[in-house]
Structures are given as C-alpha cells and as structure tokens.
Amino acid sequence: MLNFFKKFSRDEAGAVTVDWVVLTAAIVGLGVAIMTQVTTGAKTLAGDISSDLSGQVGKTY
C-alpha cells in the first residue's frame, strides 16, 4: 500500500491534464468576455444608427 502512494505521488500524467483544463477554461472565459464586449458595442452602434436614420425621415436634400 505504501508503494502505491509513493508511485501515485510521482505520477505527473494527471498534472498535465489539469494544466490543459485550466488553460482551456481561461481561453473560453476570455472568449466569452470579448464576445460580450463586441455584442454590447454592436447593439449600441445599431441603436445610434437607428436614431440617426429615424431623424432623417421627411428631410429632402
């Protein structure tokens, strides 16, 4: 039993998996944060364009 624990403590295969999981979670988190910012900016810009265009109704040039 003691041999099992010594071997288990030296095994690094699980550590690599944990590293990849953490890195993947960080990348996904950054992707969600960027998507949120872009979506908010696009909605704001669309609202501004809509307001400008609705103010142009009836004007002749």
CHARMM internal coordinates of N, CA and C (Angstrom, degrees):
IC EDIT
DIST 1 N 1 CA 1.4502
DIST 1 CA 1 C 1.5327
ANGL 1 N 1 CA 1 C 110.38
DIST 1 C 2 N 1.3003
ANGL 1 CA 1 C 2 N 116.97
DIHE 1 N 1 CA 1 C 2 N -40.94
DIST 2 N 2 CA 1.4696
ANGL 1 C 2 N 2 CA 121.29
DIHE 1 CA 1 C 2 N 2 CA 178.68
DIST 2 CA 2 C 1.5223
ANGL 2 N 2 CA 2 C 110.13
DIHE 1 C 2 N 2 CA 2 C -63.46
DIST 2 C 3 N 1.3323
ANGL 2 CA 2 C 3 N 116.09
DIHE 2 N 2 CA 2 C 3 N -38.23
DIST 3 N 3 CA 1.4652
ANGL 2 C 3 N 3 CA 120.80
DIHE 2 CA 2 C 3 N 3 CA 177.50
DIST 3 CA 3 C 1.5260
ANGL 3 N 3 CA 3 C 110.93
DIHE 2 C 3 N 3 CA 3 C -61.18
DIST 3 C 4 N 1.3167
ANGL 3 CA 3 C 4 N 116.71
DIHE 3 N 3 CA 3 C 4 N -40.11
DIST 4 N 4 CA 1.4682
ANGL 3 C 4 N 4 CA 121.79
DIHE 3 CA 3 C 4 N 4 CA 179.13
DIST 4 CA 4 C 1.5327
ANGL 4 N 4 CA 4 C 111.00
DIHE 3 C 4 N 4 CA 4 C -60.39
DIST 4 C 5 N 1.3203
ANGL 4 CA 4 C 5 N 117.20
DIHE 4 N 4 CA 4 C 5 N -44.52
DIST 5 N 5 CA 1.4713
ANGL 4 C 5 N 5 CA 120.72
DIHE 4 CA 4 C 5 N 5 CA -178.95
DIST 5 CA 5 C 1.5230
ANGL 5 N 5 CA 5 C 111.72
DIHE 4 C 5 N 5 CA 5 C -68.17
DIST 5 C 6 N 1.3127
ANGL 5 CA 5 C 6 N 117.28
DIHE 5 N 5 CA 5 C 6 N -36.56
DIST 6 N 6 CA 1.4728
ANGL 5 C 6 N 6 CA 120.46
DIHE 5 CA 5 C 6 N 6 CA 177.51
DIST 6 CA 6 C 1.5292
ANGL 6 N 6 CA 6 C 110.07
DIHE 5 C 6 N 6 CA 6 C -64.76
DIST 6 C 7 N 1.3310
ANGL 6 CA 6 C 7 N 115.85
DIHE 6 N 6 CA 6 C 7 N -45.59
DIST 7 N 7 CA 1.4624
ANGL 6 C 7 N 7 CA 120.31
DIHE 6 CA 6 C 7 N 7 CA 179.67
DIST 7 CA 7 C 1.5318
ANGL 7 N 7 CA 7 C 110.51
DIHE 6 C 7 N 7 CA 7 C -64.87
DIST 7 C 8 N 1.3163
ANGL 7 CA 7 C 8 N 116.45
DIHE 7 N 7 CA 7 C 8 N -41.34
DIST 8 N 8 CA 1.4629
ANGL 7 C 8 N 8 CA 121.52
DIHE 7 CA 7 C 8 N 8 CA 179.58
DIST 8 CA 8 C 1.5266
ANGL 8 N 8 CA 8 C 111.49
DIHE 7 C 8 N 8 CA 8 C -62.69
DIST 8 C 9 N 1.3232
ANGL 8 CA 8 C 9 N 118.32
DIHE 8 N 8 CA 8 C 9 N -40.17
DIST 9 N 9 CA 1.4659
ANGL 8 C 9 N 9 CA 121.51
DIHE 8 CA 8 C 9 N 9 CA -178.49
DIST 9 CA 9 C 1.5235
ANGL 9 N 9 CA 9 C 112.50
DIHE 8 C 9 N 9 CA 9 C -69.96
DIST 9 C 10 N 1.3424
ANGL 9 CA 9 C 10 N 117.47
DIHE 9 N 9 CA 9 C 10 N -24.51
DIST 10 N 10 CA 1.4625
ANGL 9 C 10 N 10 CA 120.70
DIHE 9 CA 9 C 10 N 10 CA 179.08
DIST 10 CA 10 C 1.5254
ANGL 10 N 10 CA 10 C 113.18
DIHE 9 C 10 N 10 CA 10 C -89.83
DIST 10 C 11 N 1.3098
ANGL 10 CA 10 C 11 N 117.96
DIHE 10 N 10 CA 10 C 11 N -13.73
DIST 11 N 11 CA 1.4565
ANGL 10 C 11 N 11 CA 121.94
DIHE 10 CA 10 C 11 N 11 CA -178.43
DIST 11 CA 11 C 1.5173
ANGL 11 N 11 CA 11 C 109.93
DIHE 10 C 11 N 11 CA 11 C -72.38
DIST 11 C 12 N 1.3402
ANGL 11 CA 11 C 12 N 116.87
DIHE 11 N 11 CA 11 C 12 N 125.31
DIST 12 N 12 CA 1.4651
ANGL 11 C 12 N 12 CA 121.47
DIHE 11 CA 11 C 12 N 12 CA -176.74
DIST 12 CA 12 C 1.5248
ANGL 12 N 12 CA 12 C 112.81
DIHE 11 C 12 N 12 CA 12 C -108.83
DIST 12 C 13 N 1.3150
ANGL 12 CA 12 C 13 N 118.66
DIHE 12 N 12 CA 12 C 13 N 4.99
DIST 13 N 13 CA 1.4618
ANGL 12 C 13 N 13 CA 121.23
DIHE 12 CA 12 C 13 N 13 CA -177.60
DIST 13 CA 13 C 1.5256
ANGL 13 N 13 CA 13 C 111.24
DIHE 12 C 13 N 13 CA 13 C -63.82
DIST 13 C 14 N 1.2939
ANGL 13 CA 13 C 14 N 118.83
DIHE 13 N 13 CA 13 C 14 N -38.61
DIST 14 N 14 CA 1.4581
ANGL 13 C 14 N 14 CA 122.31
DIHE 13 CA 13 C 14 N 14 CA 179.17
DIST 14 CA 14 C 1.5129
ANGL 14 N 14 CA 14 C 112.36
DIHE 13 C 14 N 14 CA 14 C -70.03
DIST 14 C 15 N 1.3252
ANGL 14 CA 14 C 15 N 116.87
DIHE 14 N 14 CA 14 C 15 N -31.47
DIST 15 N 15 CA 1.4632
ANGL 14 C 15 N 15 CA 120.54
DIHE 14 CA 14 C 15 N 15 CA -179.35
DIST 15 CA 15 C 1.5291
ANGL 15 N 15 CA 15 C 111.21
DIHE 14 C 15 N 15 CA 15 C -64.88
DIST 15 C 16 N 1.3180
ANGL 15 CA 15 C 16 N 116.69
DIHE 15 N 15 CA 15 C 16 N -37.30
DIST 16 N 16 CA 1.4638
ANGL 15 C 16 N 16 CA 120.28
DIHE 15 CA 15 C 16 N 16 CA 178.80
DIST 16 CA 16 C 1.5279
ANGL 16 N 16 CA 16 C 109.69
DIHE 15 C 16 N 16 CA 16 C -65.67
DIST 16 C 17 N 1.3086
ANGL 16 CA 16 C 17 N 117.12
DIHE 16 N 16 CA 16 C 17 N -39.89
DIST 17 N 17 CA 1.4603
ANGL 16 C 17 N 17 CA 121.08
DIHE 16 CA 16 C 17 N 17 CA 178.28
DIST 17 CA 17 C 1.5230
ANGL 17 N 17 CA 17 C 110.66
DIHE 16 C 17 N 17 CA 17 C -62.72
DIST 17 C 18 N 1.3047
ANGL 17 CA 17 C 18 N 117.24
DIHE 17 N 17 CA 17 C 18 N -43.16
DIST 18 N 18 CA 1.4621
ANGL 17 C 18 N 18 CA 121.08
DIHE 17 CA 17 C 18 N 18 CA 178.83
DIST 18 CA 18 C 1.5188
ANGL 18 N 18 CA 18 C 110.25
DIHE 17 C 18 N 18 CA 18 C -63.01
DIST 18 C 19 N 1.3194
ANGL 18 CA 18 C 19 N 117.66
DIHE 18 N 18 CA 18 C 19 N -40.58
DIST 19 N 19 CA 1.4688
ANGL 18 C 19 N 19 CA 120.95
DIHE 18 CA 18 C 19 N 19 CA 177.83
DIST 19 CA 19 C 1.5213
ANGL 19 N 19 CA 19 C 111.00
DIHE 18 C 19 N 19 CA 19 C -59.80
DIST 19 C 20 N 1.3221
ANGL 19 CA 19 C 20 N 116.73
DIHE 19 N 19 CA 19 C 20 N -45.00
DIST 20 N 20 CA 1.4611
ANGL 19 C 20 N 20 CA 120.53
DIHE 19 CA 19 C 20 N 20 CA -179.72
DIST 20 CA 20 C 1.5187
ANGL 20 N 20 CA 20 C 111.77
DIHE 19 C 20 N 20 CA 20 C -66.06
DIST 20 C 21 N 1.3125
ANGL 20 CA 20 C 21 N 116.71
DIHE 20 N 20 CA 20 C 21 N -37.98
DIST 21 N 21 CA 1.4687
ANGL 20 C 21 N 21 CA 120.21
DIHE 20 CA 20 C 21 N 21 CA 178.79
DIST 21 CA 21 C 1.5277
ANGL 21 N 21 CA 21 C 109.99
DIHE 20 C 21 N 21 CA 21 C -63.80
DIST 21 C 22 N 1.3128
ANGL 21 CA 21 C 22 N 116.88
DIHE 21 N 21 CA 21 C 22 N -43.51
DIST 22 N 22 CA 1.4678
ANGL 21 C 22 N 22 CA 120.94
DIHE 21 CA 21 C 22 N 22 CA 179.42
DIST 22 CA 22 C 1.5303
ANGL 22 N 22 CA 22 C 110.98
DIHE 21 C 22 N 22 CA 22 C -65.02
DIST 22 C 23 N 1.3188
ANGL 22 CA 22 C 23 N 116.88
DIHE 22 N 22 CA 22 C 23 N -44.26
DIST 23 N 23 CA 1.4658
ANGL 22 C 23 N 23 CA 119.84
DIHE 22 CA 22 C 23 N 23 CA 178.81
DIST 23 CA 23 C 1.5262
ANGL 23 N 23 CA 23 C 111.68
DIHE 22 C 23 N 23 CA 23 C -63.86
DIST 23 C 24 N 1.3244
ANGL 23 CA 23 C 24 N 116.85
DIHE 23 N 23 CA 23 C 24 N -41.65
DIST 24 N 24 CA 1.4543
ANGL 23 C 24 N 24 CA 120.38
DIHE 23 CA 23 C 24 N 24 CA 178.98
DIST 24 CA 24 C 1.5276
ANGL 24 N 24 CA 24 C 111.00
DIHE 23 C 24 N 24 CA 24 C -64.86
DIST 24 C 25 N 1.3174
ANGL 24 CA 24 C 25 N 116.70
DIHE 24 N 24 CA 24 C 25 N -41.26
DIST 25 N 25 CA 1.4684
ANGL 24 C 25 N 25 CA 120.09
DIHE 24 CA 24 C 25 N 25 CA 177.98
DIST 25 CA 25 C 1.5286
ANGL 25 N 25 CA 25 C 110.83
DIHE 24 C 25 N 25 CA 25 C -62.86
DIST 25 C 26 N 1.3211
ANGL 25 CA 25 C 26 N 117.17
DIHE 25 N 25 CA 25 C 26 N -39.02
DIST 26 N 26 CA 1.4658
ANGL 25 C 26 N 26 CA 120.59
DIHE 25 CA 25 C 26 N 26 CA 178.69
DIST 26 CA 26 C 1.5277
ANGL 26 N 26 CA 26 C 110.89
DIHE 25 C 26 N 26 CA 26 C -64.84
DIST 26 C 27 N 1.3247
ANGL 26 CA 26 C 27 N 116.93
DIHE 26 N 26 CA 26 C 27 N -42.18
DIST 27 N 27 CA 1.4587
ANGL 26 C 27 N 27 CA 120.59
DIHE 26 CA 26 C 27 N 27 CA 179.79
DIST 27 CA 27 C 1.5245
ANGL 27 N 27 CA 27 C 110.76
DIHE 26 C 27 N 27 CA 27 C -65.51
DIST 27 C 28 N 1.3188
ANGL 27 CA 27 C 28 N 116.63
DIHE 27 N 27 CA 27 C 28 N -42.59
DIST 28 N 28 CA 1.4697
ANGL 27 C 28 N 28 CA 120.36
DIHE 27 CA 27 C 28 N 28 CA 178.39
DIST 28 CA 28 C 1.5304
ANGL 28 N 28 CA 28 C 110.00
DIHE 27 C 28 N 28 CA 28 C -63.88
DIST 28 C 29 N 1.3237
ANGL 28 CA 28 C 29 N 117.35
DIHE 28 N 28 CA 28 C 29 N -42.68
DIST 29 N 29 CA 1.4612
ANGL 28 C 29 N 29 CA 121.44
DIHE 28 CA 28 C 29 N 29 CA 178.42
DIST 29 CA 29 C 1.5186
ANGL 29 N 29 CA 29 C 112.32
DIHE 28 C 29 N 29 CA 29 C -60.92
DIST 29 C 30 N 1.3189
ANGL 29 CA 29 C 30 N 116.48
DIHE 29 N 29 CA 29 C 30 N -43.61
DIST 30 N 30 CA 1.4683
ANGL 29 C 30 N 30 CA 119.90
DIHE 29 CA 29 C 30 N 30 CA 177.57
DIST 30 CA 30 C 1.5266
ANGL 30 N 30 CA 30 C 111.16
DIHE 29 C 30 N 30 CA 30 C -65.25
DIST 30 C 31 N 1.3213
ANGL 30 CA 30 C 31 N 116.42
DIHE 30 N 30 CA 30 C 31 N -38.06
DIST 31 N 31 CA 1.4581
ANGL 30 C 31 N 31 CA 120.03
DIHE 30 CA 30 C 31 N 31 CA 177.69
DIST 31 CA 31 C 1.5161
ANGL 31 N 31 CA 31 C 112.28
DIHE 30 C 31 N 31 CA 31 C -62.43
DIST 31 C 32 N 1.3245
ANGL 31 CA 31 C 32 N 116.30
DIHE 31 N 31 CA 31 C 32 N -41.85
DIST 32 N 32 CA 1.4677
ANGL 31 C 32 N 32 CA 120.60
DIHE 31 CA 31 C 32 N 32 CA 178.64
DIST 32 CA 32 C 1.5248
ANGL 32 N 32 CA 32 C 110.48
DIHE 31 C 32 N 32 CA 32 C -66.23
DIST 32 C 33 N 1.3298
ANGL 32 CA 32 C 33 N 116.70
DIHE 32 N 32 CA 32 C 33 N -41.40
DIST 33 N 33 CA 1.4655
ANGL 32 C 33 N 33 CA 120.17
DIHE 32 CA 32 C 33 N 33 CA 179.32
DIST 33 CA 33 C 1.5293
ANGL 33 N 33 CA 33 C 110.99
DIHE 32 C 33 N 33 CA 33 C -63.57
DIST 33 C 34 N 1.3099
ANGL 33 CA 33 C 34 N 117.27
DIHE 33 N 33 CA 33 C 34 N -42.25
DIST 34 N 34 CA 1.4689
ANGL 33 C 34 N 34 CA 120.98
DIHE 33 CA 33 C 34 N 34 CA 179.45
DIST 34 CA 34 C 1.5238
ANGL 34 N 34 CA 34 C 110.21
DIHE 33 C 34 N 34 CA 34 C -66.92
DIST 34 C 35 N 1.3305
ANGL 34 CA 34 C 35 N 116.47
DIHE 34 N 34 CA 34 C 35 N -42.51
DIST 35 N 35 CA 1.4662
ANGL 34 C 35 N 35 CA 120.04
DIHE 34 CA 34 C 35 N 35 CA 179.51
DIST 35 CA 35 C 1.5252
ANGL 35 N 35 CA 35 C 110.84
DIHE 34 C 35 N 35 CA 35 C -61.25
DIST 35 C 36 N 1.3256
ANGL 35 CA 35 C 36 N 117.23
DIHE 35 N 35 CA 35 C 36 N -39.53
DIST 36 N 36 CA 1.4592
ANGL 35 C 36 N 36 CA 121.09
DIHE 35 CA 35 C 36 N 36 CA 179.30
DIST 36 CA 36 C 1.5289
ANGL 36 N 36 CA 36 C 110.76
DIHE 35 C 36 N 36 CA 36 C -63.45
DIST 36 C 37 N 1.3109
ANGL 36 CA 36 C 37 N 116.45
DIHE 36 N 36 CA 36 C 37 N -43.32
DIST 37 N 37 CA 1.4600
ANGL 36 C 37 N 37 CA 120.29
DIHE 36 CA 36 C 37 N 37 CA 179.78
DIST 37 CA 37 C 1.5250
ANGL 37 N 37 CA 37 C 111.80
DIHE 36 C 37 N 37 CA 37 C -65.67
DIST 37 C 38 N 1.3057
ANGL 37 CA 37 C 38 N 116.81
DIHE 37 N 37 CA 37 C 38 N -42.87
DIST 38 N 38 CA 1.4635
ANGL 37 C 38 N 38 CA 120.41
DIHE 37 CA 37 C 38 N 38 CA -179.54
DIST 38 CA 38 C 1.5269
ANGL 38 N 38 CA 38 C 110.13
DIHE 37 C 38 N 38 CA 38 C -66.33
DIST 38 C 39 N 1.3336
ANGL 38 CA 38 C 39 N 117.05
DIHE 38 N 38 CA 38 C 39 N -41.97
DIST 39 N 39 CA 1.4579
ANGL 38 C 39 N 39 CA 120.73
DIHE 38 CA 38 C 39 N 39 CA 179.48
DIST 39 CA 39 C 1.5210
ANGL 39 N 39 CA 39 C 111.00
DIHE 38 C 39 N 39 CA 39 C -62.61
DIST 39 C 40 N 1.3168
ANGL 39 CA 39 C 40 N 117.09
DIHE 39 N 39 CA 39 C 40 N -44.21
DIST 40 N 40 CA 1.4602
ANGL 39 C 40 N 40 CA 121.03
DIHE 39 CA 39 C 40 N 40 CA 178.51
DIST 40 CA 40 C 1.5203
ANGL 40 N 40 CA 40 C 111.03
DIHE 39 C 40 N 40 CA 40 C -61.82
DIST 40 C 41 N 1.3130
ANGL 40 CA 40 C 41 N 117.21
DIHE 40 N 40 CA 40 C 41 N -44.55
DIST 41 N 41 CA 1.4607
ANGL 40 C 41 N 41 CA 121.18
DIHE 40 CA 40 C 41 N 41 CA 178.96
DIST 41 CA 41 C 1.5192
ANGL 41 N 41 CA 41 C 112.00
DIHE 40 C 41 N 41 CA 41 C -63.73
DIST 41 C 42 N 1.3263
ANGL 41 CA 41 C 42 N 116.82
DIHE 41 N 41 CA 41 C 42 N -40.35
DIST 42 N 42 CA 1.4636
ANGL 41 C 42 N 42 CA 120.39
DIHE 41 CA 41 C 42 N 42 CA -179.95
DIST 42 CA 42 C 1.5209
ANGL 42 N 42 CA 42 C 111.07
DIHE 41 C 42 N 42 CA 42 C -66.95
DIST 42 C 43 N 1.3364
ANGL 42 CA 42 C 43 N 116.86
DIHE 42 N 42 CA 42 C 43 N -39.67
DIST 43 N 43 CA 1.4670
ANGL 42 C 43 N 43 CA 119.76
DIHE 42 CA 42 C 43 N 43 CA 178.32
DIST 43 CA 43 C 1.5187
ANGL 43 N 43 CA 43 C 110.88
DIHE 42 C 43 N 43 CA 43 C -65.66
DIST 43 C 44 N 1.3142
ANGL 43 CA 43 C 44 N 117.28
DIHE 43 N 43 CA 43 C 44 N -40.67
DIST 44 N 44 CA 1.4615
ANGL 43 C 44 N 44 CA 121.13
DIHE 43 CA 43 C 44 N 44 CA 178.27
DIST 44 CA 44 C 1.5287
ANGL 44 N 44 CA 44 C 110.75
DIHE 43 C 44 N 44 CA 44 C -63.34
DIST 44 C 45 N 1.3266
ANGL 44 CA 44 C 45 N 115.62
DIHE 44 N 44 CA 44 C 45 N -45.40
DIST 45 N 45 CA 1.4599
ANGL 44 C 45 N 45 CA 119.95
DIHE 44 CA 44 C 45 N 45 CA 179.54
DIST 45 CA 45 C 1.5215
ANGL 45 N 45 CA 45 C 111.03
DIHE 44 C 45 N 45 CA 45 C -63.68
DIST 45 C 46 N 1.3175
ANGL 45 CA 45 C 46 N 117.62
DIHE 45 N 45 CA 45 C 46 N -41.56
DIST 46 N 46 CA 1.4613
ANGL 45 C 46 N 46 CA 121.17
DIHE 45 CA 45 C 46 N 46 CA 178.46
DIST 46 CA 46 C 1.5291
ANGL 46 N 46 CA 46 C 110.47
DIHE 45 C 46 N 46 CA 46 C -62.63
DIST 46 C 47 N 1.3127
ANGL 46 CA 46 C 47 N 117.70
DIHE 46 N 46 CA 46 C 47 N -39.91
DIST 47 N 47 CA 1.4599
ANGL 46 C 47 N 47 CA 121.19
DIHE 46 CA 46 C 47 N 47 CA 177.53
DIST 47 CA 47 C 1.5224
ANGL 47 N 47 CA 47 C 111.94
DIHE 46 C 47 N 47 CA 47 C -64.69
DIST 47 C 48 N 1.3356
ANGL 47 CA 47 C 48 N 116.36
DIHE 47 N 47 CA 47 C 48 N -41.01
DIST 48 N 48 CA 1.4642
ANGL 47 C 48 N 48 CA 120.26
DIHE 47 CA 47 C 48 N 48 CA 177.53
DIST 48 CA 48 C 1.5287
ANGL 48 N 48 CA 48 C 111.36
DIHE 47 C 48 N 48 CA 48 C -63.56
DIST 48 C 49 N 1.3067
ANGL 48 CA 48 C 49 N 116.85
DIHE 48 N 48 CA 48 C 49 N -42.77
DIST 49 N 49 CA 1.4580
ANGL 48 C 49 N 49 CA 120.66
DIHE 48 CA 48 C 49 N 49 CA 179.62
DIST 49 CA 49 C 1.5188
ANGL 49 N 49 CA 49 C 109.91
DIHE 48 C 49 N 49 CA 49 C -65.10
DIST 49 C 50 N 1.3240
ANGL 49 CA 49 C 50 N 116.75
DIHE 49 N 49 CA 49 C 50 N -42.17
DIST 50 N 50 CA 1.4599
ANGL 49 C 50 N 50 CA 120.79
DIHE 49 CA 49 C 50 N 50 CA 179.18
DIST 50 CA 50 C 1.5301
ANGL 50 N 50 CA 50 C 110.88
DIHE 49 C 50 N 50 CA 50 C -61.41
DIST 50 C 51 N 1.3204
ANGL 50 CA 50 C 51 N 116.94
DIHE 50 N 50 CA 50 C 51 N -42.64
DIST 51 N 51 CA 1.4677
ANGL 50 C 51 N 51 CA 120.94
DIHE 50 CA 50 C 51 N 51 CA 178.98
DIST 51 CA 51 C 1.5213
ANGL 51 N 51 CA 51 C 111.16
DIHE 50 C 51 N 51 CA 51 C -63.44
DIST 51 C 52 N 1.3188
ANGL 51 CA 51 C 52 N 116.76
DIHE 51 N 51 CA 51 C 52 N -44.04
DIST 52 N 52 CA 1.4631
ANGL 51 C 52 N 52 CA 120.61
DIHE 51 CA 51 C 52 N 52 CA 179.90
DIST 52 CA 52 C 1.5245
ANGL 52 N 52 CA 52 C 110.93
DIHE 51 C 52 N 52 CA 52 C -63.94
DIST 52 C 53 N 1.3175
ANGL 52 CA 52 C 53 N 116.09
DIHE 52 N 52 CA 52 C 53 N -42.26
DIST 53 N 53 CA 1.4629
ANGL 52 C 53 N 53 CA 118.73
DIHE 52 CA 52 C 53 N 53 CA -178.47
DIST 53 CA 53 C 1.5232
ANGL 53 N 53 CA 53 C 112.01
DIHE 52 C 53 N 53 CA 53 C -70.12
DIST 53 C 54 N 1.3212
ANGL 53 CA 53 C 54 N 116.64
DIHE 53 N 53 CA 53 C 54 N -36.64
DIST 54 N 54 CA 1.4713
ANGL 53 C 54 N 54 CA 118.06
DIHE 53 CA 53 C 54 N 54 CA 178.89
DIST 54 CA 54 C 1.5214
ANGL 54 N 54 CA 54 C 111.17
DIHE 53 C 54 N 54 CA 54 C -68.99
DIST 54 C 55 N 1.3035
ANGL 54 CA 54 C 55 N 118.30
DIHE 54 N 54 CA 54 C 55 N -24.91
DIST 55 N 55 CA 1.4569
ANGL 54 C 55 N 55 CA 121.80
DIHE 54 CA 54 C 55 N 55 CA 175.98
DIST 55 CA 55 C 1.5138
ANGL 55 N 55 CA 55 C 112.54
DIHE 54 C 55 N 55 CA 55 C -75.95
DIST 55 C 56 N 1.3089
ANGL 55 CA 55 C 56 N 117.61
DIHE 55 N 55 CA 55 C 56 N -14.22
DIST 56 N 56 CA 1.4646
ANGL 55 C 56 N 56 CA 122.21
DIHE 55 CA 55 C 56 N 56 CA -178.51
DIST 56 CA 56 C 1.5297
ANGL 56 N 56 CA 56 C 113.27
DIHE 55 C 56 N 56 CA 56 C -89.76
DIST 56 C 57 N 1.3157
ANGL 56 CA 56 C 57 N 117.89
DIHE 56 N 56 CA 56 C 57 N -5.85
DIST 57 N 57 CA 1.4611
ANGL 56 C 57 N 57 CA 121.62
DIHE 56 CA 56 C 57 N 57 CA -177.45
DIST 57 CA 57 C 1.5297
ANGL 57 N 57 CA 57 C 109.48
DIHE 56 C 57 N 57 CA 57 C -64.29
DIST 57 C 58 N 1.3024
ANGL 57 CA 57 C 58 N 117.09
DIHE 57 N 57 CA 57 C 58 N 128.66
DIST 58 N 58 CA 1.4513
ANGL 57 C 58 N 58 CA 121.71
DIHE 57 CA 57 C 58 N 58 CA 177.09
DIST 58 CA 58 C 1.5138
ANGL 58 N 58 CA 58 C 114.54
DIHE 57 C 58 N 58 CA 58 C 89.44
DIST 58 C 59 N 1.3081
ANGL 58 CA 58 C 59 N 118.83
DIHE 58 N 58 CA 58 C 59 N -9.68
DIST 59 N 59 CA 1.4835
ANGL 58 C 59 N 59 CA 120.57
DIHE 58 CA 58 C 59 N 59 CA 178.31
DIST 59 CA 59 C 1.5133
ANGL 59 N 59 CA 59 C 109.51
DIHE 58 C 59 N 59 CA 59 C -83.49
DIST 59 C 60 N 1.3081
ANGL 59 CA 59 C 60 N 115.47
DIHE 59 N 59 CA 59 C 60 N 141.55
DIST 60 N 60 CA 1.4702
ANGL 59 C 60 N 60 CA 120.55
DIHE 59 CA 59 C 60 N 60 CA 176.17
DIST 60 CA 60 C 1.5071
ANGL 60 N 60 CA 60 C 108.98
DIHE 59 C 60 N 60 CA 60 C -116.12
DIST 60 C 61 N 1.2807
ANGL 60 CA 60 C 61 N 114.85
DIHE 60 N 60 CA 60 C 61 N 146.37
DIST 61 N 61 CA 1.4732
ANGL 60 C 61 N 61 CA 119.83
DIHE 60 CA 60 C 61 N 61 CA -179.62
DIST 61 CA 61 C 1.4865
ANGL 61 N 61 CA 61 C 111.00
DIHE 60 C 61 N 61 CA 61 C -119.80
END
COOR INIT
IC SEED 1 N 1 CA 1 C
IC BUILD
